[in-house]
């Protein structure tokens, strides 16, 4: 299937040649205290203030469908805005305490084990954090089942943060349980974080997660793909390979043709656009460009998210190219100096089963 006639391009020159007038206010980045924390590849940025910890009572907090949960001291609340790709986010923002549960498809890694999933968590974190340091690894039990515990710290957008995390497996599904605060507050919260992690329980099996097929035996882990200029990266599952034929000028491109999975990353200098170009303006350019090549195109409403601490828009476009119905997951990311397109696609009849994993892959994008 590949691109089936659609041409993905960088849009700065197209905007100039087409005489497009980009309107709207200057792109406003969030204030420091609004930056959302992100890890799993997915580590984050937050600005945090010092407030001492107190524990007065406990409450059980579960995800939206009641499939899993943890027990927290009073003050913690479910925080669905903490990380859109997490199964569950919980925080006590006034005291700068945060927790995420990330569900991991088991066959993102061939013959996955707790140890290989622990290594994957640390590899994702090392990409996302500056001044990364691993403090310790250890074995523990969660609900009577073995788990791997890790502690590490680093700097995320000039904020020193420290994490205590565990990797846990039940019924063939892996979970990352990640807690964190600022480095200067972490020691006060570490015992509390340990108790929160130990309280994790899977109440009912997950029926929504679909895993990517794992083919080939070239690697025993997923692959970190770095752009030629060393300024961007993304992780792809085993069996995928870099594919130079998808889009001319792409920074990163990869595919798994036998399962009809494709990804392209295109980065553009913001200086190539007018000064007041916003991410909304850029999104319109991208969608208009794609709709010129797609027949009967239908675009779902865009969702505002964060990728690696950067503001992003994400939506799905479905249509026909050369009489084949295709669905595209379009993610547009705005950093200080660049606009980035991360485009993933497959046949429309396969997209629903793959979307969860596409979201996971996109969330591993990082500017370096």
C-alpha positions, 0 to 999 in steps of 0.5 A, spaced: 500 500 500 505 504 502 503 512 500 498 510 494 499 516 490 499 521 496 505 526 497 507 528 503 511 534 503 514 540 508 509 546 507 513 552 508 515 553 500 508 550 499 505 556 503 509 561 500 507 559 492 500 558 494 500 565 496 496 563 503 494 568 508 496 565 515 492 569 520 491 568 528 494 570 534 501 569 536 502 561 538 502 562 545 506 557 549 503 555 556 505 558 562 511 554 566 505 552 571 501 549 566 506 545 563 504 538 563 508 532 565 509 526 560 513 520 560 513 513 557 517 515 553 513 520 555 517 524 560 515 531 562 515 538 564 512 541 570 514 547 574 513 545 581 513 549 588 515 547 595 509 544 599 510 539 605 507 532 604 501 530 609 497 524 609 490 524 613 486 519 609 486 514 603 482 513 597 481 508 592 482 511 585 480 507 578 481 508 571 475 510 567 472 503 566 474 500 573 479 495 570 485 498 575 486 502 581 491 504 586 490 507 593 492 514 595 492 519 601 487 524 601 488 530 596 490 526 590 485 526 585 484 523 578 487 527 573 485 526 566 489 531 563 496 529 566 497 525 560 492 523 554 496 516 553 496 514 560 490 509 562 490 513 569 493 519 571 492 521 578 495 528 582 496 532 588 498 538 584 498 543 590 503 538 593 507 536 586 505 529 587 504 525 580 502 518 578 501 515 571 499 508 569 501 506 562 499 500 559 504 496 555 502 492 549 506 485 550 508 484 543 512 491 542 518 487 544 519 480 542 519 475 548 517 481 553 519 480 560 519 484 566 526 486 565 526 487 558 520 492 559 524 495 565 530 497 560 524 500 555 522 504 560 529 507 562 531 507 554 524 512 553 526 516 559 534 517 558 531 520 551 526 525 554 531 527 560 537 531 560 542 529 565 539 523 566 541 518 572 539 511 574 539 511 582 537 503 583 534 497 580 530 492 585 525 487 585 519 487 589 512 484 589 505 487 587 499 484 589 503 477 590 506 478 583 513 480 581 515 487 579 521 491 577 522 497 581 527 503 578 529 510 581 532 515 576 532 523 576 534 528 571 532 535 568 526 536 564 526 543 561 530 546 566 526 543 572 530 537 576 525 531 577 526 525 580 522 518 579 520 512 582 517 507 578 515 499 577 514 495 571 508 489 573 505 484 568 499 480 569 495 476 564 500 477 559 499 485 559 505 489 562 504 496 566 508 502 568 506 505 574 510 511 575 510 516 580 514 523 581 516 530 584 521 535 584 528 532 586 528 537 592 521 534 595 522 527 592 525 524 599 519 527 603 514 523 598 518 517 597 515 512 602 508 515 600 510 513 592 512 506 594 505 505 598 502 507 592 505 503 587 504 497 592 497 498 592 496 497 584 491 492 582 488 490 576 481 489 577 479 486 571 482 484 564 483 489 559 479 488 553 481 494 549 489 494 548 491 491 541 498 489 540 502 490 534 504 484 530 511 482 532 515 479 526 522 478 524 528 476 529 533 482 528 532 485 534 530 483 541 527 490 543 524 496 539 528 501 535 530 508 537 530 511 530 534 518 530 533 523 524 540 524 520 541 531 524 540 528 531 535 533 533 529 528 533 527 521 535 522 516 535 521 509 537 518 503 532 516 496 534 521 490 532 519 488 525 519 495 522 524 498 518 527 505 516 524 506 509 527 512 505 521 511 499 515 514 503 516 521 503 522 526 500 525 530 505 522 526 511 526 527 517 524 520 519 520 514 515 519 507 517 514 502 515 512 494 516 509 493 509 507 486 511 502 489 516 501 495 512 503 500 517 507 506 515 510 512 519 513 519 516 516 525 521 517 531 517 520 537 521 520 544 518 523 551 521 518 556 524 522 561 521 520 559 514 513 561 516 510 568 517 511 570 524 504 570 527 503 562 524 500 558 530 499 551 530 492 552 528 494 555 522 499 550 520 494 544 522 490 547 516 495 547 511 497 540 513 490 538 512 488 542 506 494 539 503 492 532 504 485 533 502 487 535 495 490 528 494 485 524 498 478 523 495 472 523 500 476 525 505 473 526 512 477 529 518 475 528 525 475 534 530 482 535 533 484 534 540 489 538 543 495 534 547 502 534 549 508 530 546 514 530 550 512 536 553 510 540 547 504 543 545 500 538 539 494 537 535 492 530 533 486 528 529 484 522 524 483 523 516 480 518 512 479 517 505 480 514 499 487 514 495 487 510 488 480 507 490 483 504 497 480 507 503 486 509 508 486 512 515 491 517 517 493 519 524 496 526 524 499 529 529 502 536 529 507 538 534 510 546 535 516 547 539 520 553 539 523 553 533 520 547 529 513 545 526 513 537 526 508 532 522 508 525 525 503 521 520 501 514 521 497 510 516 494 504 514 488 501 511 481 504 514 479 497 515 485 496 520 485 502 523 481 502 529 485 495 531 491 499 530 490 506 533 492 505 540 499 502 538 499 508 533 498 513 539 503 509 543 508 510 538 507 517 536 508 519 544 515 517 543 517 522 539 522 527 542 526 533 540 533 532 542 
